Amino acid sequence: QVQLVESGGGSVQPGGSLRLSCAASGIMFSAYDMGWYRQAPGKQRELVASITNGGMTNYADSVKGRFTISRDNAKNTATLQMNSLKPEDTAVYYCNARQVFFRQVEYWGQGTRVTVSS
């Protein structure tokens, strides 16, 4: 059974930091690209950051220089470090795993809520 379990969400003031973690089980983690997506109320889900199985990263323009995605293949975890948070970062954040060779094979976590407010 495949599971992606996110943790680390919460409430923070503008300018603060949060660290999201995604623990994967039931997959060969090193054969998956990992991504973090977010969905704000009334908006479509959008890609925030991704990291290939080889460690190449990609970021949405809105988070470049503030967020850092990383992965630990030994621990089957993907992490999103979020600094200098803004109210517009408020959303539910989802972890995504997509198989490197069979791109139609992907899994989602249940989401973790991030609220940035003063």
C-alpha positions as CSV (number, residue, x, y, z in Angstrom):
1,Q,0.0,0.0,0.0
2,V,1.4,3.3,-1.1
3,Q,1.3,6.1,1.4
4,L,2.6,9.7,1.3
5,V,2.2,11.3,4.7
6,E,2.8,15.1,5.0
7,S,3.6,16.8,8.2
8,G,4.8,20.2,9.4
9,G,2.0,22.5,8.4
10,G,0.6,25.1,10.8
11,S,0.1,28.7,11.4
12,V,2.8,31.3,11.2
13,Q,3.2,35.0,10.9
14,P,4.4,36.7,7.8
15,G,8.1,36.5,7.5
16,G,8.2,33.2,9.4
17,S,9.3,29.8,8.4
18,L,7.9,26.3,8.2
19,R,9.3,22.9,7.2
20,L,7.1,20.4,5.5
21,S,8.0,16.8,5.3
22,C,6.6,14.0,3.2
23,A,7.3,10.4,4.3
24,A,6.8,7.8,1.5
25,S,6.1,4.1,1.9
26,G,5.2,1.4,-0.4
27,I,7.1,2.7,-3.4
28,M,10.7,2.5,-4.6
29,F,11.4,6.1,-3.6
30,S,14.5,6.5,-5.7
31,A,12.5,5.8,-8.8
32,Y,10.1,8.7,-8.3
33,D,10.3,12.4,-8.9
34,M,8.8,14.3,-5.9
35,G,6.9,17.5,-5.9
36,W,5.0,19.8,-3.6
37,Y,1.8,21.4,-4.8
38,R,-0.6,23.8,-3.1
39,Q,-4.2,24.7,-3.4
40,A,-5.5,27.9,-2.0
41,P,-9.3,28.4,-1.4
42,G,-11.0,29.0,-4.7
43,K,-7.9,28.4,-6.8
44,Q,-6.5,25.5,-8.8
45,R,-3.8,23.3,-7.4
46,E,-0.4,24.6,-8.5
47,L,3.1,23.2,-8.5
48,V,5.3,24.8,-5.9
49,A,8.5,22.9,-6.2
50,S,9.8,19.6,-7.6
51,I,12.9,17.5,-7.4
52,T,13.8,14.7,-9.8
53,N,15.1,11.4,-8.6
54,G,18.5,12.7,-9.5
55,G,18.2,15.8,-7.4
56,M,17.4,18.4,-10.1
57,T,15.0,21.1,-8.7
58,N,12.4,23.4,-10.1
59,Y,10.4,26.1,-8.4
60,A,7.4,28.3,-9.1
61,D,8.5,31.9,-9.7
62,S,6.5,33.0,-6.7
63,V,8.6,30.9,-4.3
64,K,12.1,31.1,-5.8
65,G,14.6,32.3,-3.3
66,R,12.3,31.5,-0.4
67,F,11.5,27.8,-0.6
68,T,13.9,24.9,-0.9
69,I,13.0,21.4,-1.8
70,S,15.2,18.4,-0.9
71,R,15.0,14.7,-0.7
72,D,16.6,11.9,1.3
73,N,16.5,8.7,-0.6
74,A,17.8,6.7,2.4
75,K,14.9,7.9,4.5
76,N,12.2,8.0,1.8
77,T,11.4,11.6,2.6
78,A,11.0,14.8,0.7
79,T,11.2,18.1,2.5
80,L,10.1,21.7,1.7
81,Q,11.7,24.4,3.7
82,M,9.7,27.5,3.5
83,N,11.2,30.9,4.6
84,S,10.0,34.4,4.4
85,L,6.4,33.3,4.2
86,K,3.8,35.6,2.9
87,P,0.0,35.6,3.4
88,E,-0.4,34.5,-0.2
89,D,1.4,31.3,0.6
90,T,-1.6,30.2,2.6
91,A,-2.9,27.0,1.2
92,V,-3.2,23.2,1.6
93,Y,0.1,21.7,0.6
94,Y,0.2,18.3,-1.1
95,C,3.1,15.9,-1.6
96,N,3.3,14.2,-5.0
97,A,5.3,11.2,-6.2
98,R,5.5,10.5,-9.9
99,Q,7.2,7.5,-11.4
100,V,10.2,8.4,-13.5
101,F,9.6,6.1,-16.4
102,F,5.8,5.6,-16.2
103,R,4.7,9.1,-15.8
104,Q,1.0,8.2,-15.4
105,V,1.8,6.5,-12.2
106,E,1.6,9.1,-9.4
107,Y,0.5,9.3,-5.8
108,W,-0.7,12.1,-3.6
109,G,-0.6,12.8,0.1
110,Q,-3.6,13.9,2.1
111,G,-2.4,17.5,2.4
112,T,-1.2,19.7,5.2
113,R,-2.5,23.2,5.8
114,V,-0.3,26.2,6.0
115,T,-1.7,29.5,7.2
116,V,0.3,32.7,7.1
117,S,-1.4,35.5,8.9
118,S,-0.7,38.3,11.4
